[in-house]
Amino acid sequence: MHLKINIVILISSVIFLISLTQDFVNYQYFGSIHYPSYLAFLLGWTYFDGFRWEGFVWVANLLYFLGIVLMIKRNYKAVFAFIISSFLAISFMLFDNITITKSGRIAPIIELESGYFLWLISILFLTFSSLYLKVNAKKQCVV
């Protein structure tokens, strides 16, 4: 079981790292701008001030890493961190605009790019895998 957990975490982490090399979002601000994923990851927390929901979505990263730590410790409560992280990550699809400066300037989102979808896949993969491993562990305890 421990080997399965390590493999799942490795696959998800590789997808997450690949997502950082891609563009995250394309928005319109004096032209079309492709925002890289690594900048969204490194600077997304700066928009977490209670007024900008983009920063709140960034908390999905914290919950993702918290879930990994809990999963390594074989604490199956990690699934709750992954589920909340998944909902936060999916909620970004509902945004029409994105805050692009600390002064609060917003720009319309043209499209979500591959970096976003790879990031979302890495979180969803770990969420569904942890659910499967939790159910599988309960079945083994019953038998």
LUMVEX-32391 format. One record per residue: residue number from 1; residue in three letters; y, x, z of N, C-alpha, C in turn. Coordinates in steps of 0.1 Angstrom, whole numbers, padded with zeros to 4 digits. Atoms other than C-alpha are relative to their C-alpha. Layout:
<sites>
SITE,NUM,Ala,Y,X,Z,Y,X,Z,Y,X,Z
...
</sites>
This chain:
<sites>
SITE,1,Met,-0012,0008,0000,0000,0000,0000,0013,0009,0000
SITE,2,His,-0012,-0008,-0001,0024,0028,0008,0003,0007,-0013
SITE,3,Leu,-0002,-0005,0013,0018,0043,-0026,0007,-0010,-0010
SITE,4,Lys,-0006,0010,0009,0027,0010,-0043,0015,-0001,0004
SITE,5,Ile,-0015,0000,-0004,0060,0009,-0023,0007,0011,-0006
SITE,6,Asn,-0007,-0012,0005,0069,0044,-0033,0002,-0001,-0016
SITE,7,Ile,-0001,0002,0014,0061,0036,-0070,0011,-0010,-0004
SITE,8,Val,-0010,0011,0002,0082,0004,-0069,0014,0006,0002
SITE,9,Ile,-0013,-0006,-0003,0111,0023,-0053,0004,0010,-0010
SITE,10,Leu,-0003,-0010,0010,0109,0051,-0078,0004,-0006,-0013
SITE,11,Ile,-0003,0006,0012,0109,0028,-0108,0014,-0007,0001
SITE,12,Ser,-0013,0006,-0001,0139,0008,-0095,0011,0010,0001
SITE,13,Ser,-0011,-0011,-0001,0158,0040,-0086,0003,0006,-0013
SITE,14,Val,-0002,-0006,0013,0152,0054,-0121,0009,-0009,-0008
SITE,15,Ile,-0008,0010,0007,0166,0022,-0136,0014,0000,0005
SITE,16,Phe,-0013,0000,-0006,0195,0023,-0112,0008,0012,-0005
SITE,17,Leu,-0007,-0012,0004,0203,0059,-0121,0004,0000,-0015
SITE,18,Ile,-0003,0001,0015,0201,0052,-0159,0012,-0010,-0002
SITE,19,Ser,-0011,0009,0002,0225,0023,-0154,0013,0007,0003
SITE,20,Leu,-0013,-0007,-0003,0251,0047,-0140,0005,0008,-0012
SITE,21,Thr,-0004,-0008,0012,0251,0065,-0174,0006,-0009,-0011
SITE,22,Gln,-0004,0010,0010,0260,0033,-0193,0014,-0006,0004
SITE,23,Asp,-0012,0008,-0003,0292,0012,-0196,-0004,-0012,0007
SITE,24,Phe,0003,0012,-0008,0294,-0016,-0171,0006,-0013,-0005
SITE,25,Val,-0007,0012,0005,0320,-0040,-0185,0010,0004,-0011
SITE,26,Asn,-0011,-0002,0010,0343,-0043,-0215,0010,-0010,0003
SITE,27,Tyr,-0011,0009,-0003,0377,-0058,-0207,0012,0003,-0009
SITE,28,Gln,-0012,-0001,0009,0409,-0064,-0225,0012,0003,0008
SITE,29,Tyr,-0013,-0004,-0007,0440,-0045,-0212,0007,0009,-0010
SITE,30,Phe,-0007,-0008,0011,0463,-0033,-0240,-0011,0007,-0009
SITE,31,Gly,0011,-0004,0009,0432,-0030,-0261,-0014,-0001,0008
SITE,32,Ser,0014,0002,-0006,0394,-0031,-0254,-0003,0013,0007
SITE,33,Ile,0003,-0012,-0008,0384,-0008,-0226,-0014,-0002,0006
SITE,34,His,0014,0000,-0005,0348,0001,-0217,0000,0007,0013
SITE,35,Tyr,0000,-0006,-0013,0345,0007,-0180,-0014,0005,0004
SITE,36,Pro,0013,-0006,-0002,0317,0031,-0171,-0006,-0004,0014
SITE,37,Ser,0007,0004,-0012,0291,0022,-0145,0002,0009,0012
SITE,38,Tyr,-0002,-0009,-0012,0295,0053,-0124,0013,-0002,0007
SITE,39,Leu,-0012,0003,-0007,0331,0045,-0118,0000,-0013,0008
SITE,40,Ala,0002,0013,-0008,0322,0009,-0108,-0007,0003,0013
SITE,41,Phe,0008,-0004,-0012,0297,0024,-0084,0008,0007,0010
SITE,42,Leu,-0007,-0009,-0009,0320,0050,-0070,0013,-0006,0006
SITE,43,Leu,-0013,0005,-0003,0352,0030,-0069,0000,-0015,0004
SITE,44,Gly,0001,0014,-0002,0340,-0006,-0066,0004,-0005,0015
SITE,45,Trp,-0003,0004,-0014,0343,-0006,-0028,0015,0000,0003
SITE,46,Thr,-0015,-0001,-0003,0381,0001,-0030,0006,-0014,-0002
SITE,47,Tyr,-0005,0013,0002,0385,-0035,-0042,-0005,-0010,0011
SITE,48,Phe,0005,0009,-0011,0369,-0049,-0010,0010,-0001,0011
SITE,49,Asp,-0011,0002,-0010,0399,-0061,0009,0002,-0014,0004
SITE,50,Gly,-0001,0014,-0004,0392,-0098,0013,0006,-0009,-0011
SITE,51,Phe,-0007,0008,0011,0412,-0109,-0018,-0007,0001,-0013
SITE,52,Arg,0006,-0002,0013,0393,-0095,-0047,-0016,-0001,0001
SITE,53,Trp,0015,0003,-0002,0357,-0108,-0051,-0008,0011,-0007
SITE,54,Glu,0008,-0011,0006,0347,-0078,-0073,-0005,0010,0011
SITE,55,Gly,0004,-0009,-0011,0347,-0057,-0041,-0012,-0006,0008
SITE,56,Phe,0010,0006,-0008,0325,-0082,-0024,-0014,0001,-0007
SITE,57,Val,0012,-0002,0008,0300,-0080,-0053,-0006,0014,0002
SITE,58,Trp,0004,-0014,-0001,0299,-0042,-0047,-0009,0001,0013
SITE,59,Val,0009,0000,-0012,0282,-0050,-0013,-0015,-0001,-0004
SITE,60,Ala,0014,0000,0005,0251,-0056,-0034,-0006,0014,0000
SITE,61,Asn,0005,-0014,-0001,0248,-0018,-0036,-0004,0004,0014
SITE,62,Leu,0004,-0003,-0014,0248,-0014,0002,-0013,-0007,0004
SITE,63,Leu,0012,0007,-0004,0222,-0041,0006,-0012,0005,-0008
SITE,64,Tyr,0011,-0006,0008,0201,-0025,-0022,-0005,0012,0007
SITE,65,Phe,0004,-0012,-0007,0201,0008,-0003,-0006,-0003,0014
SITE,66,Leu,0006,0005,-0013,0195,-0009,0030,-0014,-0005,-0001
SITE,67,Gly,0013,0005,0002,0166,-0027,0016,-0010,0011,-0003
SITE,68,Ile,0009,-0012,0003,0151,0006,0002,-0004,0007,0013
SITE,69,Val,0003,-0007,-0013,0154,0022,0037,-0010,-0009,0008
SITE,70,Leu,0009,0009,-0007,0138,-0009,0053,-0014,0000,-0006
SITE,71,Met,0013,0000,0007,0110,-0009,0027,-0007,0013,0002
SITE,72,Ile,0006,-0013,-0003,0103,0028,0033,-0006,0000,0014
SITE,73,Lys,0004,0001,-0014,0100,0020,0070,-0011,-0011,0001
SITE,74,Arg,0010,0011,0001,0075,-0008,0059,0005,-0012,0008
SITE,75,Asn,-0006,0012,-0006,0098,-0034,0074,0002,-0010,-0011
SITE,76,Tyr,0000,0009,0011,0092,-0064,0053,0012,-0010,0000
SITE,77,Lys,-0013,0007,0000,0126,-0079,0063,0009,0005,-0011
SITE,78,Ala,-0008,-0006,0011,0139,-0057,0035,0002,-0011,-0011
SITE,79,Val,-0001,0010,0010,0132,-0087,0012,0013,-0008,0001
SITE,80,Phe,-0013,0007,-0002,0162,-0105,0027,0012,0007,-0005
SITE,81,Ala,-0011,-0008,0005,0185,-0077,0019,0000,0000,-0015
SITE,82,Phe,0001,0000,0015,0172,-0076,-0017,0004,-0014,-0006
SITE,83,Ile,-0004,0013,0005,0176,-0114,-0021,0015,-0002,0000
SITE,84,Ile,-0015,0001,-0001,0212,-0113,-0009,0007,0009,-0011
SITE,85,Ser,-0005,-0009,0010,0218,-0083,-0031,-0001,-0006,-0014
SITE,86,Ser,0002,0006,0013,0204,-0101,-0061,0010,-0011,-0003
SITE,87,Phe,-0010,0011,0002,0226,-0132,-0056,0014,0006,-0002
SITE,88,Leu,-0013,-0006,0002,0257,-0110,-0053,0001,0006,-0014
SITE,89,Ala,0000,-0007,0013,0248,-0090,-0084,0000,-0011,-0011
SITE,90,Ile,0000,0011,0010,0241,-0122,-0104,0013,-0007,0000
SITE,91,Ser,-0013,0008,-0001,0274,-0138,-0092,0010,0007,-0009
SITE,92,Phe,-0010,-0006,0008,0293,-0112,-0112,0001,-0006,-0014
SITE,93,Met,0001,0006,0014,0282,-0130,-0144,0010,-0012,0000
SITE,94,Leu,-0008,0012,0000,0304,-0159,-0133,0015,0004,-0001
SITE,95,Phe,-0014,-0005,0001,0336,-0138,-0134,0006,-0001,-0014
SITE,96,Asp,-0007,0000,0013,0361,-0144,-0162,0009,0011,-0001
SITE,97,Asn,-0010,-0011,0000,0385,-0117,-0151,-0004,0010,0010
SITE,98,Ile,0003,-0011,-0009,0383,-0084,-0133,0013,0006,0004
SITE,99,Thr,-0012,-0007,-0005,0409,-0067,-0111,-0001,0015,-0005
SITE,100,Ile,0001,-0013,0006,0417,-0034,-0128,0009,0010,0007
SITE,101,Thr,-0009,-0009,-0007,0444,-0019,-0105,0001,-0005,0015
SITE,102,Lys,-0002,0004,-0014,0450,-0018,-0068,0012,-0009,0003
SITE,103,Ser,-0011,0008,-0001,0482,-0036,-0074,-0003,-0015,-0003
SITE,104,Gly,0004,0014,0003,0462,-0067,-0084,0000,-0004,-0014
SITE,105,Arg,0000,0004,0014,0465,-0067,-0121,-0014,-0004,-0005
SITE,106,Ile,0013,0004,0004,0437,-0086,-0137,-0001,0000,-0016
SITE,107,Ala,0002,-0001,0014,0422,-0084,-0172,-0012,-0009,-0003
SITE,108,Pro,0012,0008,0004,0398,-0108,-0190,-0012,0009,-0004
SITE,109,Ile,0013,-0007,0004,0362,-0096,-0193,-0004,-0005,-0014
SITE,110,Ile,0004,0004,0013,0352,-0095,-0229,-0015,-0001,0000
SITE,111,Glu,0015,0001,-0001,0315,-0087,-0222,-0005,0009,0011
SITE,112,Leu,0008,-0008,-0009,0291,-0074,-0197,-0009,0010,-0008
SITE,113,Glu,0007,-0010,0009,0275,-0042,-0210,-0013,0004,0006
SITE,114,Ser,0014,-0004,-0004,0241,-0025,-0206,0000,0006,0014
SITE,115,Gly,0000,-0005,-0013,0251,-0007,-0174,-0001,-0011,0011
SITE,116,Tyr,0002,0012,-0010,0255,-0041,-0156,-0014,-0005,0000
SITE,117,Phe,0013,0006,0001,0223,-0054,-0169,-0011,0009,0005
SITE,118,Leu,0010,-0009,-0006,0203,-0023,-0160,0001,0000,0015
SITE,119,Trp,-0002,0001,-0015,0219,-0024,-0125,-0006,-0013,0006
SITE,120,Leu,0006,0013,-0004,0209,-0061,-0122,-0015,0001,-0001
SITE,121,Ile,0014,-0001,0001,0174,-0053,-0134,-0006,0008,0011
SITE,122,Ser,0006,-0008,-0010,0169,-0026,-0109,0000,-0007,0014
SITE,123,Ile,0000,0008,-0012,0179,-0049,-0081,-0010,-0011,0000
SITE,124,Leu,0010,0011,0001,0158,-0079,-0093,-0014,0006,0000
SITE,125,Phe,0013,-0006,0000,0128,-0056,-0099,-0004,0003,0014
SITE,126,Leu,0003,-0003,-0014,0129,-0044,-0063,-0001,-0013,0008
SITE,127,Thr,0001,0013,-0007,0135,-0080,-0051,-0014,-0006,-0002
SITE,128,Phe,0013,0007,0003,0105,-0095,-0069,-0012,0009,0005
SITE,129,Ser,0011,-0009,-0005,0083,-0064,-0061,-0002,-0001,0015
SITE,130,Ser,0001,0001,-0015,0091,-0066,-0024,-0006,-0014,0004
SITE,131,Leu,0006,0014,-0003,0083,-0104,-0024,-0015,0001,-0003
SITE,132,Tyr,0014,-0001,0003,0050,-0096,-0041,-0007,0008,0010
SITE,133,Leu,0007,-0008,-0010,0041,-0069,-0017,0000,-0006,0014
SITE,134,Lys,0000,0007,-0013,0051,-0090,0013,-0011,-0011,0000
SITE,135,Val,0010,0010,0001,0029,-0119,0001,-0014,0006,0000
SITE,136,Asn,0013,-0007,0001,0001,-0095,-0008,-0005,0006,0014
SITE,137,Ala,0003,-0005,-0013,0003,-0079,0027,-0005,-0011,0009
SITE,138,Lys,0004,0012,-0009,0000,-0114,0044,-0014,-0004,-0004
SITE,139,Lys,0013,0004,0005,-0030,-0122,0022,-0011,0010,0006
SITE,140,Gln,0009,-0009,-0006,-0047,-0090,0034,-0002,-0001,0015
SITE,141,Cys,0001,0002,-0014,-0040,-0098,0070,-0008,-0012,0003
SITE,142,Val,0008,0012,-0002,-0056,-0132,0066,-0014,0002,-0002
SITE,143,Val,0014,-0002,0004,-0087,-0119,0050,-0007,0009,0009
</sites>
